Amino acid sequence: MKQISVFLENKRGRLFEVCNLLGENGLNIRALSVADTADFGIVRMIIEDYDRAYQALKGSGFTVALTDVIAVEVPDVPGGLARVLEVLKDAEINVEYLYCFVGRHSGRAIDVMRVENIEEATQILREKGFKLLSDQDIASI
């Protein structure tokens, strides 16, 4: 699955500009995370049509990148995320960052993560019975 990352100056209104541009282009944000420092921020988003989002943002002068991430569906219960992280820990796969949200219809948590070895992590998580979501799955949430 692909994630959109936008690098922004840490200034009033910049996040609005990104979200407004996507909204004007009919692009729905499914998940969003913001990490910041004093001078800049990184906005990470899962968007139903990442190609169009990338083009719209790039065309408007934003610094934007596409990143491969994994989206894992887990029960929305205490310890759900820990189960996924334990599998990755036991496989010695580092999680670089993650963010989570709850699916509207399924009531299940969705953990979006960037890991050091996506192919290996994907294989191990599937072998352990976890459901990995595609871009199309996220678009239908």
Order of alpha helices (4+ residues) and beta strands (2+ residues): beta-alpha-beta-beta-alpha-beta-beta-alpha-beta-beta-alpha-beta-alpha
